[in-house]
Amino acid sequence: MSFKPSELLIPARQLLRVQDIPVNGADWLLMDLFELSRLDIMLDQPVLTEEMQQLYVSKVELLASGVPLGHLTGFQVFYGRPFQVNGHVLIPRPETEELVERTLEYAGTVVADIGTGSGCIAITLALESDYEVYAVDISSEALEVAKRNAELLGASVRFLEGDLLAPIKAESIQLDILVSNPPYIAESEKELMSDSVLDFDPHLALFADDDGLALYKRMIQDLPEVMKEGGHVLFEIGHAQGLALKESINQLYPNVDVHIEKDINQLDRIIWFKWCQ
């Protein structure tokens, strides 16, 4: 028995729709599992075997139950490139691509991505620019994933294990650009989060004390030791954290002009500023 892509996609999309899960996940899952293109889907070819159909149905059921697509396929596309992911790293989100785009606007030589996870920010910056890129994470398991992604994608990145800016300070590295998407969710928000995030994304990469601001505050305290004068600092933030973080920055550094930018969904998502004391 054989099947056309549409014969699998129609019931899969319906199942996801009932569970209020984006239906395009059915298409991506089919393409990823069987190396199909968007054109293959549009032309409703090639013919798929019964074994492939059974595998797809089982994966769709997991997707409908809340398992993230990246955990079913083993990778997530970020900035047009496939990044391997597993339970040790946060699955790259589309809004983080906006942080990368903003970072690429700045001139400089030495860049550090703090809390690199899968390496999606650091690796993309290395491939899209001439930056000398450092990537830091406290998790050795996450760094193994990031190193593997750098190897597969041919990116030149130096990886450092440690807590936030500690490895940068230890090696006396001076930065033109500091970029970070650290854990920023407050513990109090846990009950509002979906099970698909809580059950599959590592909590080390999600939560932070002090209403989610703890890691930002620790980094900004260390800026005089790591930043070159006139360099740039960029953070991805939670949608309700912009004003509180801006206040914390200006309490320490009154001369810094802090900017808060919205993402494609019109939510506060990026804080950036030009470093000066």
Secondary structure, DSSP 8 states (H G I E B T S, - for coil): -EE-HHHHHHHHHHHHHHTT--THHHHHHHHHHHT--HHHHHHT-S-EEHHHHHHHHHHHHHHHTT--HHHHHSEEEETTEEEE--TTS----HHHHHHHHHHTTS--SEEEEES-TTSHHHHHHHHHS--EEEEEES-HHHHHHHHHHHHHHT--EEEEESSTTHHHHHTT--EEEEEE----B-GGGGGGS-HHHHTTS-GGGTB-TTTTTHHHHHHHHTHHHHEEEEEEEEEE--TT-HHHHHHHHHHH-TT---EEEE-TTSSEEEEEEE---
